[in-house]
Amino acid sequence: MPESTSSPADDPSPSESESESPCINVCAIGISGVCLGCHRTLDEIAVYSQLTSDQRRAVNLRAIERGKCDGSDT
C-alpha cells in the first residue's frame, strides 16, 4: 500500500488552525470552572461556535496560557 504524504497545501494555515476548537474530548470541569482537557471556561465553550475567527484565536490563546499554569485544578 502506498505511503500517504501530505503537501503544504494540505496543512491548515496558522490562522485556520489557531481558530479551530482546542477540544481534545477530555471534558471535565475542574474546581476553578475550567475544562481539564481544553482549558476553556464553561462560558467560552458555550459560545465558541458563535465566535469569529479572531475571537476564537483569542480564546485559544487564553486557554493555552491557562494550560501552562494548570496542575492544581483537580
N, C-alpha and C positions, 0 to 999 in steps of 0.2 A: 504494500500500500504506500503511495507517495506521501512524503512528509509535507505537512501543511506549513506554508510560510506566509508571513504577513508582510505587507508592504507599508511604507509610511502612510499611504493613503488610507489604509485600514485602521490606523491608530487614531483615536479621537484627539482633536487639538486640545491644548491645555485649557482653553476657555470652555470647551464642551465637557471635558472630564471633571473640571472643577465644579461644574454646576449639577453633576449627577448626584443622586442620593448617596449619602455615606452609609446607608443601612447595610449591615452585614448579617442580618437575620439572627441577631443575638439581642432580642428585645426584652430587656429587663430594666425597670426604673429603680435606680438607687435611692438612698435616703435623701439625697440632695435634689431629687426630681429630674435627674439627667439619666438618659439611657446608657447602660453599661456597655452596649455594643457600639453605637454610633456617636455617643457623647452629645446628642442634641437634647434640648429640653422638650417637655411634652408640648408646649406651645409651638416650638419650631417644627416638630414632627407634624402637628395638626395642620399647619398652614403651608407646609413645604411645597406641595403640588400646585399651589396657587401663586407662588412667588415668581418673580422674574429671574432670569439667569444671574443677573448681578446680585440680587438678594440671596439667591441660593448659594452663590460663591461666598458671600459674607457669612451665612450660617455655617457653611462648611469650614471656613477658616476659624470661626469661634469654636466649633466642635473639635477641630484639630488641637487648638490651644487647651481646651478642657481635657482632652485625652492625654496631653503631655503632663498634666497636673494630677491625673487620675491615680487611684491607688488606695484612697481612704474612704471611698464612697460606699463600699459594701457593708 
